[in-house]
Amino acid sequence: MGLSFNLGTPLNTALFVYILYSVQRIVFPNISRPKSIPHEFKSGYSWMPKAHPPTVLFKTFTPKTLEPFNGKDDGRILLAINGTVFDVTAGRNFYGPNGMYGNFAGRDASRGMAKQSFDLDMLTPVDHPLDKLEDLTPEEIDNMKGWIEHFSNKYIICGRLVNNDAL
């Protein structure tokens, strides 16, 4: 038994016409230009921001040079985790002066993020050497790495944190 194609049935005729039309559109596409500019673009692009954020340059910070980036007076907000400095200004509600993580702004947040603690005693004073984090448990180190991954996917990496005497 062989399959036969019969144009006498309405379904076969409709399918044949559709296939011919589709092939014609592929082989001979419509390349005419529009006669007018679409109205969406007449007043400019609506997706352009009102102002571009300031350029962020990758640089080396110390605890003392990182401290001014605490978000006070609507300034930029930077924080460090395990030596990586992130620009978290876009998360001002969380990391700004009145945010839940506000005490980490302008500071090394490694220990606090590892231990899931916002206590001020999690912060190393800015005039001390960086916390070596040697007493963290493997679970706390994994927790800190999770925060680094989260921040890396969400915020701009803008520098590295070194000891005050390293510059």
Buried (B, 14 or more C-beta within 10 A) or exposed (E): EEEEEEEEEEEEEEEEEEEEEEEEEEEEEEEEEEEEEEEEEEEEEEEEEEEEEEEBEEEEBBBEBBBEBBBEEEBBBBBBBBBBBBBBBEBBEBBBBEBEBBBBBBBBBBBBBBBEEBEEEBBBEBEEEBBEBEEBEEEBBEBBBEBBEEBEEEBBBBBBBBEBEEE
